[in-house]
Amino acid sequence: MKAIVITRPGGPEVLEPQERPAPEPGLGQIRVRVRASALNRADLHQRMGNYPAPPGSPADIPGLEYAGEVDAVGGGSTMWPMGSRVMGIVGGGAHAELLCVNEREVLPMPQGLSFEESAAIPEVFLTAYDALYRQLDVGIGERVLVHAIGSGVGTAALQLAHVGGATVYGTSRSTAKLDRARELGLVHAIETASPDWAERLEALAGANAMHAVMDLVGGDFLRGNLRVLAPRGRLCVIGLTAGNKSEIDLGMVLRKRLKIIGTALRSRTPEEKAALAREFSQRVVPLFDANRLRPVVERVFSFAEIGEAHGALASNGTFGKLVLRW
């Protein structure tokens, strides 16, 4: 099979297509012929040597999500017949033509979507769904602040929160991205190129108005997050593009009785991942079938253009997802 291989830590030039032996599915696994895979920031960090693959995933083949067809079934595997159109999230190895995965972590592709569209779903919509409804427990009528609204997870969270009856406030450093988010239904947009974003949010919504915050940025955004949260508000930290350190006002945490949650999908146990996959399949995939949700694809590259795709994602100029296809 063909695979994209990280030959050494470095820039996009260290990525090379190579021939590798085809993997064979083990007990309880299926093998997927990957037709498309999306690109994530974790792939950039892995390429640079800053984000090693978890145990059980190939150390030198990146890729966290896939869409394709089942082309082999391992012993004891009964959930997915040959030829099933499937998608999913893995710890690594999805930037290859063939991929073996635990059958319990696999998702059905939505009806009517292409492989390229489906490849843009698993990482961002699973992350957003888990954060909004399993971690933050967002309810109908609540106000939710989503940072980096133009990112893949941000565009997914915007749609999922709307479907769930929440009011979304979205931030971005780019006014162009905020304009595009408005096309997805964002009404309350806050530009964060200057540090007074919390004041401008309060001018829109009032003081202490956010019931929940999805923080995809980290760093000093923590101070503003605590400031705008309502009493008994909840903060979920998902990304750290602005840094992993910040001062925290513990007095405010105590006075408002705030809850701060950290989350990551990659480090979860197989049992946790399987439970999330089944819940997502039942509750969210039908919303794609009904055209109430849609993946946001900025551009589709061929795997031969992997270096260009990495450069595009690193530029921070993309809206939604970048997808790769064989």
C-alpha positions, 0 to 999 in steps of 0.5 A, spaced: 500 500 500 501 507 499 502 511 505 505 518 507 511 517 511 514 522 516 522 520 514 524 525 520 522 531 524 522 537 520 518 541 515 513 539 510 519 536 506 520 530 510 513 527 508 514 522 503 509 517 499 512 510 500 510 503 499 508 499 506 506 492 507 498 491 507 496 491 514 491 485 516 485 485 521 486 482 527 481 479 532 475 484 532 478 489 527 476 491 520 480 493 514 478 500 511 480 502 504 481 509 505 479 513 500 479 520 503 482 523 510 482 530 513 488 534 516 489 536 523 493 540 527 496 534 530 499 531 524 503 538 523 505 537 531 507 529 529 511 531 523 515 536 527 516 531 532 512 534 538 506 529 538 508 522 538 503 517 536 500 513 542 501 506 543 498 501 537 499 507 532 504 507 527 510 512 529 511 515 522 504 515 518 500 520 520 492 521 520 487 521 525 481 520 521 478 517 514 473 515 510 472 509 506 470 502 504 471 495 508 475 491 504 477 485 509 474 483 516 478 480 522 476 474 526 470 475 531 468 481 527 461 482 525 458 489 525 461 491 518 460 487 512 464 487 506 463 493 502 460 498 508 462 505 507 465 507 513 468 513 517 472 514 523 477 517 528 484 513 530 490 515 533 494 515 527 496 511 520 490 514 516 494 517 511 495 510 508 491 506 503 489 501 508 487 502 515 485 496 520 481 499 526 477 496 532 470 495 529 467 498 535 470 505 534 467 505 526 462 510 524 457 509 518 458 514 513 452 519 512 447 517 506 449 522 500 455 524 502 462 523 498 468 520 501 471 527 501 465 530 505 465 524 510 472 525 511 471 532 514 466 529 519 469 524 525 475 528 528 471 535 529 464 533 530 466 528 535 470 533 539 465 538 538 459 533 540 463 530 546 465 537 548 458 541 548 453 535 550 458 530 554 462 535 558 459 541 558 452 539 558 449 544 554 442 545 554 436 548 550 436 556 551 443 556 554 448 561 551 455 558 549 461 561 547 466 558 542 473 560 540 476 559 533 469 559 530 472 558 523 476 552 525 474 545 523 471 544 531 469 551 531 464 550 525 462 543 527 460 546 534 456 552 531 452 547 527 451 542 533 449 548 538 444 551 533 441 544 532 441 543 540 437 549 541 443 553 544 445 561 542 452 561 540 457 567 540 463 565 536 470 569 536 476 569 531 482 573 529 479 574 522 473 578 520 473 574 514 472 567 518 467 571 522 463 573 515 463 566 513 461 563 520 455 568 519 453 564 513 453 558 517 448 561 522 453 565 527 449 571 529 453 574 535 461 575 532 466 577 536 473 579 533 479 577 538 485 580 534 485 585 540 485 583 547 478 587 549 474 581 546 471 580 553 469 587 554 466 587 547 462 580 548 459 583 555 457 589 550 453 584 546 450 579 551 451 583 558 456 581 564 456 574 566 452 571 561 455 565 558 453 558 561 458 555 557 465 556 553 469 552 548 476 554 548 480 552 542 485 557 543 488 556 551 493 561 553 491 568 556 484 567 553 483 563 560 482 570 564 476 572 559 473 566 559 472 566 567 470 573 566 464 572 562 462 566 565 455 566 568 455 563 576 456 555 575 458 556 568 462 551 565 469 552 561 472 546 557 479 547 554 480 543 548 486 547 544 492 550 546 494 554 540 495 560 544 499 557 549 499 552 555 500 557 561 496 562 564 494 565 570 488 563 574 483 567 578 481 562 583 477 567 587 473 568 581 472 560 580 470 560 587 465 566 587 462 563 581 462 556 583 465 555 576 467 548 573 473 547 568 474 541 564 480 539 560 478 534 554 482 530 549 480 524 544 486 521 543 488 519 550 482 515 551 481 508 552 478 503 547 472 503 551 471 510 552 472 511 544 467 505 542 461 508 547 462 515 544 462 512 537 456 508 538 452 515 541 455 519 535 452 514 530 445 514 533 444 521 535 448 525 530 449 521 524 442 522 522 442 529 522 447 529 516 442 524 513 437 529 514 441 535 512 441 539 518 448 538 519 454 539 514 461 538 514 465 544 512 471 543 507 475 548 505 479 545 499 481 538 497 488 536 496 491 529 493 496 525 497 501 527 492 500 534 495 501 533 502 506 538 503 502 543 500 496 541 504 501 542 511 503 549 509 496 551 508 493 548 515 499 552 518 498 558 515 492 559 519 488 562 513 483 556 512 476 555 514 473 549 516 477 542 514 482 541 509 481 534 506 486 529 502 484 523 497 488 518 494 
